[in-house]
């Protein structure tokens, strides 16, 4: 895997999402296709939760 520094816009979105999570207990949203950060949200749909759970590798 090649190291690719974050673009300015993506870095700002990540910082805002992390701040929203830490200060306001918001969920951090990521794009499923390329894992870029989409921001933070108070409400998360069931489909997004199921997709996140399915994406976690399980080696048991």
Buried (B, 14 or more C-beta within 10 A) or exposed (E): EEEEEEEEEEEEBBEBBBEBEEEEEBBBBBEEEEEBBEBBBEEBEEEBEEEBEEEEEEEE
